[in-house]
Amino acid sequence: MARRWFRVPAGSWWMPLLVFVALAPTLSAARMVSLWDTTTALGDTPDVARRSAWRTVPTDLMERETDPAQARSDPGYSGRAYDFRGDAAVENQGVLALFESARGRVTILAKPTAGGAPSVPQEVVHVMPLAGASAPARLKACSVIRNAGDDVVLDATFLFADGPEAVVRFAFDKSGLVQVIPVEGPDALRVASPVRHAILPSFVGDDLLVGPDVYETASTLHLPADHCVVGLVEGGARQWIMTWPGSDAALEAGVASSAEGARQIATLDLRGEPEGVCLAVLSAPGLWHEEALTASFLEKEVTLEWRPPFPAKWETQLSEGGVPTTFAFRDTKGTVWRGVPGSYNYPAWFEEGAARLHLSKKIPPRGSALIYFIEGNGTPANVATPVDVLNASLGRALAAKLLDPAGRALRTHHRRSEGEVHRACTCGYTEAIQAIFEAGEEVAQKDAITRALEDMVFFVDRHLERLDEYQSFAQSMTATLQAHQKPFPSWASICPAWKPSCGRFRRRARCRRRT
């Protein structure tokens, strides 16, 4: 995937904000990126379906001259700067970006996908710089830096109520990426969007789902995000992914009530000294789904009305032992064995394209089941997953540290794969050896007993190695949490009973290979 970057001064805390839109049809027109002048300022409710008054800004500003040929012949003349009569708007194959002067923000709308609904672009996020805790009062001016037909670069000057200005550079290209480079003045970046749930992915443990309903009195949530956050926009058809390579960023979620009275995450502010930020917008019907779990789900197979819009590694979180636990949907139904709860019917799978749940006393129907995807699994090439965004925005080297393919690789605790191998070695082999002795065949089968004992030792050794690794990880994580508790005491808002040994955080480290 091609990317276009701009150099920024050394020592600056800010880096580009990218908006990558997936599920968008490829344009066949020569002009892949269009720059528009709306001719009049956009109102409080821009009607993007009616653009008869909009005018395209020419890619060659010499065309505005009385004698274009004569103007081009002068090597010292580059043409006149373009002055917008209204607001600026930029469009590529995936998004429509509106530079709203009156409201001091840039609104990113997702264009409709093939076969999708609705048929007009829909607002997904609003992007604006911050000066302290203040958002800009208005967008003072836009100046054209480049308009070449396949890439557009604008400098937007934002004016704050108390006087300071911020200059932010927006760059669009035909790949669908949008860069937002704070050139001068902003302290932080705000992404405003009606988020129902925020997901903090954990690729080696359970994802952390953050919903405002859980924190009924909090107005600000301080999210312990690790380079990435996924926002699920109200309605189930849109989501966005924000990533950043810096490790010292502080992410704050502002909670508010919608017009219907439901609490939702309204804003996410990234503060501190991030090295870079990337925002990716994904749009498709049924992109995520929330299913209320009632007593009618108990001890029966239930087929959901929701169906996955495309193949992916679809996941949900359910309650296991009172702890939110991530389950990946399987291709077929079956059973699973876990330490402590033992064996039970696996709770989530697909059957003939339909999603099915089987909840039980061990996995009781509590709250709701949030169904979403982070990684691909046979996903079409034109669909970008959050993992694709990680790789594209952070680079393979940093993304690999988060995805940890070596850490998630299968490390079997069974030494051999022949028919003699028994599952749960210390139990299975004990039963096998007992059967040999009860049959009085211990002498005849002494070699089999020896191999079984060697397998049991191998099994125990591998588990002891894993326990040592986990103990080292737990000590390191505890030290990290204690170190961050002092500069970030408000992180306790994530868990009312927050402490380094809190089970909610401890369970995130469980290996997902068990699923």
C-alpha positions in Angstrom: 0.0 0.0 0.0 1.6 3.3 -1.1 2.0 6.0 1.5 3.0 9.6 1.0 4.7 11.4 3.9 5.9 14.9 4.6 9.0 15.8 6.5 8.4 17.5 9.8 11.0 19.5 11.9 13.2 17.4 14.2 12.1 17.5 17.8 8.4 18.1 17.1 6.0 16.0 19.1 3.5 15.7 16.3 3.5 13.5 13.3 0.9 12.7 10.6 -2.6 11.7 11.3 -3.7 9.3 8.5 -7.3 8.5 7.6 -7.4 5.2 5.6 -10.8 4.2 4.3 -11.5 0.6 3.4 -14.3 -1.0 1.5 -14.2 1.8 -1.1 -14.6 1.2 -4.9 -11.6 2.1 -7.0 -12.1 5.2 -9.1 -11.6 5.0 -12.8 -11.6 8.7 -13.5 -8.3 10.5 -14.2 -8.8 12.8 -11.2 -8.4 10.6 -8.2 -8.6 13.4 -5.6 -10.9 16.4 -6.1 -10.6 19.8 -4.4 -13.8 21.7 -4.1 -14.8 25.3 -3.2 -18.3 25.2 -1.7 -18.7 28.9 -2.8 -20.6 29.6 0.4 -19.8 28.6 4.0 -21.2 25.3 5.1 -24.0 25.6 7.6 -24.7 23.6 10.8 -26.1 20.8 8.7 -24.2 20.5 5.4 -26.2 18.9 2.6 -23.5 16.9 0.8 -26.0 15.4 -1.6 -26.6 18.7 -3.2 -23.4 20.2 -4.7 -24.7 22.2 -7.6 -23.1 25.3 -6.2 -19.7 23.7 -5.5 -16.9 24.5 -7.9 -13.8 22.4 -8.5 -10.5 24.2 -7.9 -8.4 23.9 -11.1 -5.2 21.8 -10.8 -3.4 24.4 -12.9 -3.9 27.8 -11.4 -2.5 29.4 -14.6 -5.9 28.7 -16.1 -7.2 31.6 -14.1 -5.0 34.0 -16.0 -6.2 36.1 -18.9 -3.5 34.7 -21.1 -2.5 31.2 -19.6 0.2 30.6 -22.3 1.9 33.9 -21.6 1.7 33.4 -17.9 3.3 30.0 -18.2 6.2 31.4 -20.2 7.4 33.5 -17.3 9.7 31.3 -15.2 9.4 33.6 -12.2 5.6 33.5 -12.0 3.8 30.6 -10.4 0.2 31.9 -10.5 -2.1 33.6 -8.0 -3.0 31.9 -4.8 -6.5 30.5 -4.7 -8.9 32.2 -2.4 -11.9 30.1 -1.3 -15.2 31.9 -1.6 -16.8 29.4 0.7 -15.3 26.3 2.5 -12.9 23.8 1.2 -13.9 20.2 0.6 -11.7 17.3 -0.6 -12.9 14.0 -2.0 -11.2 10.8 -2.9 -12.4 7.2 -3.5 -13.3 6.6 0.1 -13.9 9.9 2.0 -15.3 13.3 1.7 -13.6 15.8 4.0 -15.4 19.1 4.8 -13.4 22.0 6.2 -16.1 23.6 8.3 -15.1 27.2 9.0 -18.0 28.1 11.3 -17.5 25.1 13.6 -13.7 25.0 13.5 -13.3 21.4 12.5 -12.7 19.0 9.6 -15.5 16.5 9.2 -14.6 13.1 7.6 -17.5 11.4 5.9 -17.4 7.8 4.7 -18.7 7.4 1.1 -21.2 4.6 0.5 -19.9 1.2 -0.4 -21.1 -0.9 -3.2 -24.4 -2.4 -2.2 -24.3 -0.6 1.1 -26.8 1.8 2.6 -27.4 4.7 3.0 -26.6 6.1 -0.4 -25.0 9.4 0.8 -21.8 10.0 2.7 -22.1 9.6 6.4 -20.2 11.5 9.1 -17.8 9.3 11.0 -15.3 11.6 12.8 -14.6 15.2 13.4 -10.9 16.2 13.6 -9.6 19.3 15.3 -6.5 20.6 17.2 -6.6 21.4 20.9 -4.9 24.3 22.8 -4.9 23.0 26.3 -8.5 21.9 26.9 -9.9 24.2 24.3 -11.1 23.4 20.8 -10.9 26.0 18.1 -13.6 28.6 17.7 -13.5 28.6 14.0 -11.4 27.7 11.0 -10.0 31.0 9.9 -8.6 30.1 6.4 -7.5 27.4 4.1 -4.6 27.8 1.6 -3.7 25.5 -1.2 -0.2 24.0 -1.0 -0.7 21.5 -3.8 -3.5 20.4 -6.1 -2.3 17.9 -8.6 -5.3 15.7 -9.4 -4.0 12.7 -7.5 -2.9 14.5 -4.3 -4.2 17.6 -2.5 -2.4 19.4 0.3 -4.1 22.2 2.3 -2.9 24.3 5.2 -5.8 25.1 7.6 -5.5 27.9 10.1 -7.6 27.5 13.2 -8.5 30.4 15.6 -9.1 29.7 19.3 -11.5 31.9 21.4 -8.6 33.2 23.6 -6.6 34.4 20.6 -4.0 31.8 19.6 -3.9 30.2 16.2 -3.0 26.7 15.1 -1.9 25.8 11.6 -2.6 22.2 10.5 -1.7 20.6 7.2 -4.1 18.1 5.6 -2.8 16.0 2.7 -5.0 13.6 0.6 -3.9 11.2 -2.1 -5.4 8.6 -4.3 -4.5 5.7 -1.9 -7.3 6.9 0.4 -4.9 8.1 3.0 -5.3 11.5 4.6 -2.4 13.1 6.5 -3.1 15.7 9.2 0.1 17.4 10.2 -0.1 20.1 13.0 2.4 22.6 11.7 2.2 25.2 14.4 0.4 25.7 17.8 -1.7 22.7 18.8 -1.0 20.8 22.0 -3.0 17.7 21.2 -5.4 16.2 18.7 -9.1 15.5 19.2 -11.2 12.9 17.4 -14.9 13.4 18.0 -17.2 10.6 17.2 -20.3 8.9 18.8 -18.5 5.8 20.0 -20.6 3.0 21.6 -17.6 0.9 22.6 -13.9 1.5 22.5 -11.7 -1.6 22.1 -8.2 -1.8 23.4 -6.9 -4.9 21.5 -4.6 -7.4 23.2 -3.1 -9.8 20.7 -1.8 -12.2 23.4 -4.7 -11.9 25.8 -8.3 -10.8 26.2 -9.2 -7.5 24.6 -10.3 -4.7 27.0 -13.7 -3.3 26.0 -14.6 0.1 27.3 -18.2 1.2 27.3 -19.6 4.3 29.0 -22.5 2.4 30.5 -20.1 0.6 32.8 -18.9 3.9 34.3 -22.1 5.6 35.1 -20.6 8.6 37.0 -17.4 9.2 35.0 -17.1 12.1 32.6 -13.6 11.3 31.5 -12.0 7.9 31.1 -8.2 7.5 30.9 -7.5 4.6 28.7 -4.4 2.5 29.1 -4.1 2.0 25.3 -1.0 0.4 23.8 -0.5 2.1 20.5 -4.0 1.3 19.3 -7.7 1.9 20.0 -10.7 0.9 17.9 -13.9 3.0 18.1 -17.2 1.3 17.3 -19.6 4.1 16.0 -23.2 3.9 17.0 -25.3 2.0 14.5 -23.0 -1.0 13.8 -22.0 0.1 10.2 -18.9 2.2 10.9 -15.8 2.0 13.0 -12.4 3.6 13.1 -9.0 2.6 14.3 -6.4 5.0 15.7 -2.8 4.1 16.1 0.4 5.8 17.2 4.0 4.6 17.5 4.9 6.7 20.7 4.7 4.8 24.0 4.2 7.8 26.2 0.9 9.1 24.9 -2.1 9.7 27.2 -5.5 8.9 25.7 -8.5 10.5 27.3 -12.1 9.6 26.4 -14.8 12.2 27.1 -18.2 10.7 28.0 -21.5 12.4 27.2 -25.2 11.7 26.6 -26.7 11.4 23.2 -29.9 13.1 22.1 -31.7 9.9 23.1 -30.2 10.0 26.5 -27.8 7.1 26.1 -24.3 7.5 27.4 -21.6 7.3 24.7 -17.9 8.2 24.3 -18.1 11.5 22.4 -14.4 12.5 22.1 -10.9 10.9 22.3 -8.0 13.2 23.0 -4.4 12.1 22.5 -2.0 14.1 24.7 1.6 14.0 25.7 4.3 13.5 23.2 3.1 11.0 20.6 5.5 10.3 17.7 2.5 9.9 15.3 -1.2 9.2 15.0 -3.1 7.2 12.5 -6.9 7.1 12.1 -8.5 4.6 9.8 -12.2 4.7 8.9 -14.0 1.4 8.0 -17.6 1.3 6.7 -19.9 -1.6 5.9 -23.3 -2.9 7.0 -23.0 -5.2 10.0 -19.4 -4.2 10.7 -20.0 -4.8 14.4 -23.0 -6.1 16.4 -24.2 -6.0 20.0 -26.6 -8.7 21.1 -28.5 -8.4 24.4 -28.2 -11.7 26.4 -31.3 -12.7 28.2 -32.3 -15.8 30.2 -33.7 -17.3 27.0 -30.1 -18.0 25.8 -29.4 -20.3 28.7 -28.6 -24.0 27.8 -29.8 -23.8 24.2 -28.4 -23.0 20.7 -29.5 -19.6 19.5 -29.2 -18.3 16.0 -28.6 -14.6 15.7 -30.2 -12.4 13.1 -26.8 -10.7 12.5 -24.6 -12.3 9.8 -20.9 -11.5 9.2 -20.6 -9.2 6.1 -17.3 -10.8 5.1 -14.9 -13.5 6.4 -12.7 -12.4 9.2 -11.6 -13.5 12.7 -14.8 -12.5 14.4 -14.8 -12.4 18.2 -17.0 -11.7 21.1 -16.6 -11.3 24.8 -18.6 -13.4 27.3 -18.5 -13.9 31.0 -16.4 -16.9 32.2 -16.1 -17.2 36.0 -17.4 -13.6 36.3 -14.5 -12.3 34.1 -15.0 -10.8 30.6 -13.3 -13.3 28.3 -12.7 -13.1 24.5 -13.9 -16.0 22.3 -13.2 -16.3 18.6 -16.0 -17.7 16.5 -15.3 -21.2 15.3 -16.2 -22.7 12.0 -18.1 -25.5 13.6 -19.7 -26.2 17.0 -17.8 -28.3 19.5 -16.5 -28.5 23.1 -13.6 -26.8 24.9 -11.7 -27.6 28.1 -10.2 -24.9 30.3 -8.6 -25.0 33.6 -11.0 -24.4 36.5 -14.3 -24.5 34.6 -13.4 -27.7 32.9 -15.2 -29.0 29.8 -18.2 -27.3 28.2 -19.8 -26.5 24.9 -17.9 -23.9 23.0 -20.2 -20.8 23.1 -19.7 -19.2 19.6 -19.5 -20.5 16.1 -20.8 -20.1 12.6 -23.1 -22.5 10.9 -24.2 -22.1 7.2 -23.2 -18.4 7.4 -25.2 -17.7 10.6 -23.8 -16.8 14.0 -24.8 -19.1 16.8 -24.4 -18.9 20.5 -24.7 -21.7 23.2 -24.5 -20.2 26.7 -24.5 -22.3 29.8 -24.1 -22.1 33.6 -20.3 -21.9 33.0 -20.7 -19.1 30.4 -24.0 -17.5 31.6 -26.0 -15.0 29.5 -25.0 -11.7 31.2 -25.2 -8.2 29.8 -24.6 -8.3 26.0 -22.3 -10.0 23.5 -20.3 -7.5 21.4 -19.3 -9.1 18.1 -16.4 -7.5 16.2 -13.2 -8.3 14.3 -9.5 -7.2 14.7 -7.7 -9.6 12.5 -8.4 -11.1 9.1 -9.2 -14.7 8.2 -9.9 -15.2 4.5 -10.8 -11.5 4.4 -11.2 -10.0 0.9 -8.3 -7.9 -0.3 -10.5 -4.7 -0.5 -11.3 -4.9 3.2 -8.8 -3.4 5.6 -8.7 -4.9 9.1 -7.4 -3.2 12.2 -4.2 -5.3 11.9 -3.8 -4.1 8.3 -4.0 -0.5 9.6 -1.4 -1.3 12.3 1.0 -2.6 9.7 0.4 0.3 7.2 0.6 3.1 9.8 3.2 1.9 12.3 5.4 -0.1 10.0 6.1 -3.8 10.1 8.8 -3.6 12.8 6.7 -1.9 15.4 3.5 -3.6 14.5 5.3 -7.0 14.9 6.1 -6.1 18.5 2.4 -5.6 19.2 1.1 -8.6 17.2 3.9 -10.8 18.6 3.7 -13.7 16.1 6.4 -15.6 17.9 4.6 -15.3 21.2 1.4 -16.5 19.8 2.9 -19.4 17.9 1.9 -22.9 19.0 4.3 -24.3 21.6 3.0 -27.8 22.2 3.4 -29.5 25.5 3.0 -32.9 23.8 6.3 -34.4 22.7 5.0 -36.8 20.0 2.2 -36.9 17.6 1.7 -40.6 17.2 -1.4 -42.4 18.4 0.1 -43.1 21.8 -0.1 -39.4 22.8 -2.8 -38.6 25.3 -4.3 -35.3 25.9 -3.8 -33.7 29.3 -0.6 -35.7 29.8 -0.5 -35.9 33.6 -4.1 -37.1 33.7 -4.4 -39.0 30.4 -1.1 -40.9 30.8 -1.8 -41.7 34.4 -5.0 -43.4 33.3 -3.3 -45.2 30.5 -0.5 -46.5 32.8 -3.1 -47.6 35.4 -5.0 -49.6 32.7 -1.8 -51.4 31.8 -1.1 -52.4 35.5 -4.7 -53.4 36.0 -4.5 -55.7 33.0 -1.2 -57.2 34.4 0.7 -56.2 31.3 3.3 -53.9 32.9 6.2 -56.2 32.0 5.2 -56.7 28.4 4.5 -53.0 27.9 7.4 -51.6 29.9 8.7 -49.6 26.9 5.2 -48.0 26.5 5.2 -47.1 30.2 8.7 -45.6 29.8 7.7 -43.5 26.9 4.6 -42.4 28.7 6.6 -41.3 31.7 9.0 -39.4 29.5 6.1 -37.6 27.9 4.7 -36.7 31.3 8.1 -35.2 32.3 8.2 -33.3 29.0 4.7 -32.0 29.6 5.6 -30.8 33.1 8.9 -29.2 32.0 7.1 -27.2 29.3 4.5 -26.0 31.8 7.2 -25.0 34.3 8.9 -23.0 31.6 5.6 -21.2 30.8 5.0 -20.5 34.5 8.5 -19.0 34.8 7.8 -16.8 31.8 4.4 -15.7 33.2 6.0 -14.9 36.6 8.6 -12.7 34.9 5.8 -11.0 32.8 3.7 -10.5 35.9 6.5 -8.9 37.8 7.3 -6.6 34.9 3.7 -5.6 34.4 3.2 -4.9 38.2 6.3 -2.7 38.1 5.0 -0.8 35.1 1.5 -0.3 36.6 3.0 1.0 39.8 5.3 3.3 37.9 2.4 4.7 35.9 0.1 5.0 38.9 1.9 8.1 40.2 2.0 10.2 37.0 -1.4 8.9 35.8 -3.5 8.4 39.0 -6.7 8.9 37.0 -6.1 5.6 35.2 -8.0 4.2 38.1 -11.2 5.3 36.2 -10.8 2.3 34.0 -11.4 0.0 36.9 -13.1 1.3 40.1 -11.0 -1.1 42.2 -7.8 -0.6 40.2 -4.6 -2.1 41.6 -1.7 -4.0 40.0 -3.2 -7.3 41.1 -6.7 -6.5 39.8 -8.1 -9.6 38.1 -9.5 -7.6 35.2 -6.0 -6.7 34.2 -4.4 -10.0 35.1 -6.8 -12.0 32.9 -5.8 -9.9 29.9 -2.5 -11.8 29.8 -4.1 -15.2 29.3 -3.0 -16.8 26.1 -5.7 -17.0 23.5 -4.3 -20.2 22.0 -6.8 -22.0 24.3 -9.5 -20.9 21.9 
